[in-house]
């Protein structure tokens, strides 16, 4: 077992309530239960010694490993190839009923041999509550029962793998020959007094596997995408689905916490929450793929946040919530964890939840305006909640804030925040007219026009010939790549084309895009970071819409080479192509989808014009 595998050297499995990461050498080194944002059972990715892990691997130090997904599923296969034989570990989480929280979570790890003979070794040592809580262990030959006051976990092997105690964990082994199959099944129960599940049987495992396999194939068939990059778009869609909490429809930004934006640095945040911005921008992509059910589930969640108005900041909305809508995300440091490759501090919770980021109002209204049936907003309560929100924003948009990147260096008049306030008013005005609903359209129009004039007059630098990060400044910011997307300017407007040129000169390195330059725009944090994968895909989309198709396609194809071995992306790309930051990153996969859609549309248009 490697002490710290590369961040990108993992596949993702999940049951639409929580998820786990499995490294390419068969180690399950990240898993929280019962939800994405719950404390961890396995977290050796953040501390090799204290975090806990669940490893199944071939007993062959020189084995060559390969990892892949079964096509268009969330079933992960890790292969071990040795001179004596070839073995596989097939990992998946069966899916329960999506409408209500399940009372247990199951990880199935099937071992099988396809050639020769392979000896598998199993090592399972959970570390509850981020390794802070000792657990009890009761053991029989084929069942290990781990208990803490609020959870119980059962590891069952069905007889082929005999378990023995090893401190607070268990070990086991199985020698399999070609055609042999066995399994280890971990069941985590919310009730610590739960009885052990029925032991796994070959017939039961097969039913569970086929049900999971069929579920994902049925789900993928709902997508109407048939473009040039179907494999990568499908993988990104599956990843976004795996990162969505089914009982509420709220997606998390990533399934991990504490993975560094620079190894050894302090930019190590907890992303296991739902950002209004990230999730709202995903709605149009989901609708364009034909996944309206998922888009509508999030709109209901977002509508409830608008209605309830419960925030720690006192504003009508806050930038992020827990998946159940709880606004409290108190940040703490896990002092006992060394962090990924020494990247300390390791944080849980997120203190940025109380920041003022005015752009979220635009993204929220933008998401609600993309309903397949806008009349869904026409119900009296829903419309009045939205109308009150825009009335409030009309009197509060012109303020400095912390901005989209959650900087901790003080508030500024960020241009992107103004852009999204313009979007909120623009979409609200359109909806009021489309639905024929009462609204202060005159007030919203005045606010919209005031924002527009301010952005043009103070957000555009004549010296730089570009829209800039904050009013009256001259520093560039890749968030403004969304400016044509929301319709503020045409993608071929002269101001926009010169902005695109300036971003290319300042923020683009070999087609990879930085968010901004911390040296020119201090953000209150030490160190630097890699290129931001979201921004690279936004850049691709902006190039495509601007008619620079050769550049766009080349940049997109190059960016796809930075995906990991199973098509997943973290938040950032390091100088030698390594994945950095929390993993996988929903915003990155969302932006991949939108870039592919934009490229397909523009390439198709160009091909029609050439006929």
N, C-alpha and C positions, 0 to 999 in steps of 0.2 A: 504493500500500500504506500503510494507516494505521500509525502508529508503534505504538500499542497499542489494538487494538479492545476494546470492553467484554468482560469475562470471559464473559458470557452470550451473546455474539454468535458462537457456534460450534455446529457439529454434530459428532457423534462417529461415527467408523467404526472397525472393528476386526476381528481374525481369531481372537479367543478366546485370544490369547497376549499381544498388545499392542494398542495403539489409537492413533489420531491425531485431532487436532482440526483442523477446517477452518473458517475464519471465513467470514462471509457475503459477503465480497468475494473469496473464492476462494483464500485463503492458508492453506496447511497450516503451522501455526506451533507445533505440538507433536507429537513422535513419538519414542518410545524403542524400541530394539531390541537384543536379540531378545525381551525381556520388558518388562512394564509397568515394572519397577523397574530396568531397565538404563539406562545413560547415554543421553542424547538425541542424535539426529541433527539434529532441528529443534527449536529452543527460542526462537524470536524472541518468543514470548509473555512470556519472562522477561528477554530482552535483545535489543532490536531489531537492534542492530549486530553482536553477537557470537554470537547464538543459532542462526542458520541458519533458512532457510525454503524453501518450495516453493510458488510462486505461479503460478496460471493464472487470467487474467482477460481480459475484453474490453478492447481498447484504445479506451476511450471514457470519459473522466473524468467525464462526467455521467450515466453509466449508472445505471439503477435496478436494484438487486439484490434478489432474493428467494431464500430457501433453504427447502427442505422435504425430508422423507423420502418415498420411495415407501412407500405405506401398509403398515404392519406388516412393515417390513424395516429393515435397517441400511444401506440404499443412500441416499446423500445427493445431492441435486440443488441446485446453485447456479445461478440464472438471472440473466442480464445482459440488460436490456431497453434498447435504444437506438433512436433514430429510424431508423437504417439497418437494424436487424435485432434478432433475439432469439437469444441463444446460451445454451447450458447446459454446465456441467461436472458430470459424474456421477461421484461418488467412492464407491469401496467397496474392501474388502479380501477377496479370495477366502478361503474357509475350507478348511483342510487337515484331515487326520485328527485328531480330538480326543484320541485316546488317547495320543499321544506328541508331544513337542516337534517342531515343524517345523524344517527346516534353513534355511528362507528365509521371508521375509515380503514380500508383494506389495501395493502400493497402485496401483490402477487409476484413472486420471483420464481419462475419455472426454469429448471436446469435440464438440459437435454444434450445428447451427444449425437452428432451426425456422421462422424467417422472415427474409427479406432476407439481408444479408451482415454478418458479424462477423469482425473481426480479433482473434485471441487472442494474448496475449503470455505466454510462459513464462519463469520465472526460478527456477532451482533452485540453491541453494547450501547444501549440508549443512555442519554444524559438529559433528564427532564429539566424543563424551565431554564434553558440555556446553560445546562450543566450545574445549576445552583441547588438542585433538589435531589437528595439521595432517594433511591427507590428500593422497594423490596423485590425479592426474586424467589419464586417457587418453581421447581424444575422436575419434570419427568423426562423420560427418554425422548419424547417427541414434542413436548410442549414446554415453553418457558413463559412464565406469568410474571410480568413486571408491573409493580403497582406504586402509585403515589396517591396522595389524598384525593385528587380530583380526576385522575385518569387511570385506566388499566390498559396494558398492552399484552397481547398474546402472540408469541411466535410459535407456529405449528409446522411440522415438517412431514407429517403423514407416514413416518416410519423409515424411509430410505436414508434419512440423515439423522444420526443419533446425536443428541445434544448433550454437552457437558458444561458444567459451570467453570467460568474463568473470571474470578473476582466478581464484579457486578454485572458481567456480561456472560455470554455463552458462545461456545464454539461447536463446530460440527464438521463432518466430512462425508462425502459420498463418491464412490467410484462407479462411474457409469460407462457403459459400452454403447456402441452405435445402436440407435433405436431406443435406448433407455431414456426415461423421463422421470423427474421427481420435482418437488417444489418446496419452498419455504414461504409461508404466508404470515404476514404481520397484520394483526387487527388491533386498532386503537379504539377503545370504547370511552365514551364520555362518562359513563357511570363506573366508578372504581369497583363497585360490587358486582359488575357483570360476570355472568358465567362464561366459560370458554366457548367459543363457537364450535360448530361441528368440525371435526378434523378434515383437512382437505383430502379429496379423493380424485382419482384420475377423471372420472366422469364429471364431477363438480367443477374441476379446474377447466376442463374442456368447455363446459357450458359457459363459464364465466369469461373465458377467452373469446369464444365466438360471439357472445353478447356484446362485449366491448368492441371487438372488431367490427361487427355489424353496425353498432351505434355510430362509430366514427365515419364509416362509409356512407351511411344514410345522411349524416349531418353534412358531409362535404358535398354530396350531390345537391344539396339545397343552394349552393353557390352557383351563380350564373356566369362566373368568370370563365372565359374560354380563350384568353389572350395568349400572348407569346411566352409568358413566364408562369404558366399554370402551376408547376411544381412548387415554386417558391411562394407564390401567392397562397396556394392551399396550405402550405406549411405555416405561413404567417397567420392565416385565419385560424387554424387549429391551435396555434400558440396563444392567440388572443382569447379564444374560447376557453382554453385550459386555465387562463389567468382571470377568469370571470367567476365571481361568487354567485352560483346559480340561484340560491334562495332570494337574492335581492336584485340580481342583474348588474351588480357593480364590479367593474374590472379593477384589478390592482395594477400599479405601475410596473412592479416586478415582484417575483416571489421571494426575493432575498433581502437581507439587510446587511450593511457593513462592508460590502465588497467595494474595493477602492477605485476611485477614478485615476489614481496614480499609486502604484505599489509603494508602500511605506509612507503615504501621505495621510492627511487628515480629512479628506473629502469622502467620508464613508457614511452614507445616509441610509435610513430605513425607508424602503420604497414599497412596503407591503400594504399600501393604502390606496384609496381611490381619489385621484386628482380630478377635479371638475374639468380642468383644461384638457388633459390627455384623453379622458373618456369622452368628452363632448366632441372632440375632433375626430374620434373614431366612428361616430354615428354615420356620417356621410359615406365613409368607406364601407361600412357594413351594409348600408342601404344599397350602394352601388354594386356590391357583391350579391345582393338579393337576400341578405341575412337580416330581414326586417324584424324578426322575432327578438333577436339580441338587441337591436337598436331600440326597439320599443321598451324592452325591459329596463334598459338604462334610462330612457326618458322618464319612465315612471319613478325610478329612484331619484333622478334629478328633480322632477316635479315635487316630490315629497320634501327635498331639501329646500326648495324655494318656498314651499308652503309653510314648513315648520320654522325656518329661520333660526334654528338653534346653532349658534357659533360661539367659539371662545373669544373671537375678536370683537364681537358686537356688531359686525357688518351683517347684511342680509345673507350673504354666502361666505364660506371660507374656502380656501384653495383645495383642501383635502379633508377626507373623512375616513373613518373605518368603513368596512364593507357593509355594515348594518346601519350606517348613517350617524354613528356616534362621532361628535366633533372633537372629543378629547384624545389627544395623541401625545401625552406628556413624554418628553425625551429624557432618556437616561443612558448612562454609559455602563457597559458591561466590563468593569475593571478587571475581572478575572480572565477575560479572553484576550489572547495576544493579538488577534486579528489576522486576517489573511496575509500570510508572509510578513507578519509584523506590522500590518497596517492598522494602527491604533489612533484614535479610539474606535471601538465598536459600539454603535448607537442602536438603541431600540426606541420606538416612538419617534416623533419628528417635530422639533420645535418650530419649524417653518409654518406649521398649521395656523399659527396666529398672525402670520404676515399679511400685510395689505397688498394684494395683487389684483388690480382693477380689471385686468384682461379677462378674468374668469366670467364676468357678466356677459361679455360678448360671446365667449365660447358657449356658455349655457344657452343663450337665446339662439345662437347659430344651430346648436344641436336640436333644440325644440322645433326650429323652423323646418327641419328636414324630415319631419314625420311623413310617412307614406300618405297618410290622410290628415292634413292639417286641421281638419274639423275636430280632431281629437282634442285640440287645444281650446275648442269653442265652448266647452262646458263652463258654466258661469264661474265656478270656484277656480278652475285652472287658469282661465283667462284673467280673472281679477288678480290672482297672485302674480302673474307675469306682468300685468299692467302696473301694479304697485311697485314691482321691482324696477321697472323702467322709469317710473315717476321719481323714485328715490335716486336712481343713477343720474337723472337729469340735473340734480342739484349737487352731486358728489363726484363727478368724473374728473374734475380738474384739480387733481391732487398728486403729489409725488407718492410713489410706492416702491416696493422692493423688486418688482419686475418679474418676468416669466422665469428667470433662472434662479430665483430665490437667493439672491446675493445677501450677504450679511455685512455689507459695508455702508448701510444707510440708504434712505429713500432718495429716489431721483425721479424726474419727470420722464419716464420711459416712453419712447415713441410707440413701441408695440402695445403698451397698455392703452394708449390713446386710440390706436388703430382698432382694438377690439371693443372699446367703448363705442366707436363709430359703428362697428358691426352690430352691436346690440340695438342701437337706435334704428339703424337701417332695416334690420330684419323685423323689428317690432312694428315699424311703420308699414312694412309690406304685409305682415300678418293681419294687422288691424283692418287694412283695406280688403284683403283677400277674404277675411272671415266676416267682415261687416260688424265688427265689435266696437263697443265704446272705448275710447282711448283719448288721451291728451296728445293727439297727433301733432298739433301745432307746437306744443312744448317739446316733444321728441324731435320734431324736425329742426327746431331752433338749436337744440343741443347737438344733433347730428352735424348740422352745418358749422357750428362753432368748433367742434372737434376737427372737422375736415380742414377748416381754414388754419387752425393751429398747427396741424401736422404739416400742411404745405408751407406755412410761413416760418415755422420754427423747427420742424422735424426734418427738413430737407436742407442740407448744407450745400450752398453754391460752391464753396471752395472744394468740397469733395465730390460734387455732382452726385450726391447720393443721399438717401434717407439714412438717418443715423440713430444710434442707440437711444440717446435721450435728447430732449429739446435743447437747442442752442449749442449742441456739441458737435464733435467731428469723428467720433468713434463708431465703427460699424458693428452691426449685430445681426446674426443669421436668422433670428426670429422673424425679421422683416421679410424673409422669403415667402411668408404667407400673405403678403400684401395683395398680390393679384388673386390669390385663391378666394379671398372674401369679397372681391369685387371693388376694392378701394380704387384701384387703377387698372387699366388694361395691361395685360402682360407684355404688350409691345409699346406702351407709353414711353416717351423719350426719357422721362425722369426715372422710370423703372429700369429701362435698359442700361442706363448709366449707373444705377445702383447695383445692378447685377454685375457689371464690369468691375465696380469697386469692391464688391464682396469677393469676386474671384481674385482680385489682386491682393487683398488683405487677409482673407480668412480661408482660402482654398489652398490645399497642398496636395498635389497629385490627385485631384478630384475629391479629396476628403475635406470636410468643412469643420472649422472650429466655431464654437458658439460666438465668441468674442475674444478679444485679447486682454487677459487680466492685467498685463503690464501697463496697458494704456487706460484701462477702466478697472481700477482695483475693486475687488469684490469682498474684501474683508477676510479672505482665507489665504493660508499659506500654500505655496506650491502651484504647479500647473496641472494640466489635464490633457487627455488625448483629444482627437477629433470626435465630434459629436455625431453619431450615426443618424439620428433623426435629421439633423441639419443637412447631411449629405443627401439623403433622399428628398428633402425639400428642395435642395439645389437642383437635383435631377428634374423634378416636376417643374420648377421655374424655368429651366433651360428649355424643356419641351414646349411649354406654353409660349415661350418667347420665339419659337421657331428655330431654335438652335439644336436641331434633332441629332445631328452627328455627335456633338458634344454630350448631349443628354444620354444618348444610348451608350456611348463609350463609358461615361461616368457610372451609369447604372450597372453595366456589365462588370466593371472593375469592382464596384462596391459589393456585388454579389460574391466575389471571391473572398471577401472578408467574413462571410458567414462561417460558422463552425461546421464541423463534419456532418451535422444533421440539420443544417439550415437555420440555426438560431443565432441571434445577435444579442450582445449586451448593450450597454448604454454608449460606450465609446470604443474607439480603436486607438491602440498605442502606437508608438513610433515604428515598431517592427511588426505591426499587423496583429498584435495580441488583443483579445477582448478585455475591456476594462469596465468597471462599474457593476451595478447590480444586473442580475442575469436570470432569465432573459428579460429584455426591456420591451414593454408593450408599445411605447411610443415609437420605437424603432420599427417594429413590425407593422404598426399602423402606417407609418410613413412609407415603408416599402410597398404596401398595397396601393396607396394613393399615387406613388410615383409610377408604378406599373400601369395603373389605369390611365394616368395622364399620357404616358409614353405610347401606350396602345392607341389611344384616341388620336393623338397627333400623327403618329406613323400611318394609321389608317387614312386619315384625312390627306396626308401627303401622297399616299399611294393612289387614292382616288383622283387627286389632281393631276397625277402623271399619266393617267389612262387616256 
